[in-house]
């Protein structure tokens, strides 16, 4: 797909709410960038992350429960018990499979890389495990950028460390500094 705007996929898990809030407190761009937040959620507990993030930004924050066209200037937040993928500029919703390990970030990042190529940006924030690594490798392969929360600032270091140790992220910084980089990159 040939897109005229950037799409920033943000993956987070344990400790990620604090990192997400700090990140969006410092985001100043919006016209030519869409944000999609993918987190590890409990299957049976309704997430209110969209409401929490709306307190940290002036951009519209939309809870994704059904297929929706991605439009710059919005923040899309994945709901519980689903996975999401990008397909020709649409966020496609699928019911989460029954396996215990959550790979929602890898699923989304891989589709983001394939759909938006050099206009794809992946951000890995606080979280345990290695979800996001496979998707980040695909993003690099397709010409996108991967940036990572500094493991020293992350409440849970697993996900950021997996990218730092196994991939070559473009940037490793605290969430506010990652936001500053997005402000510069996406204002072009």
TACOR-V288729 format. One line per field, one symbol per residue. ss: DSSP state (H for helix, E for strand, - for the rest). A space follows every 10 residues. Layout:
ss = ???
This chain:
ss = -----EEEEE EE---HHHHH HHHHH----- --EEEEEEE- --------HH HHHH-----E EEEE---EE- ---EEEEE-- -EEEEEE--E EEEEE----- ---HHHHHHH HHHHHHHHHE EEEE------ --HHHHHHHH H---EEEEE- -------HHH HHHHHH---- EEE-HHHHHH HHHHH---
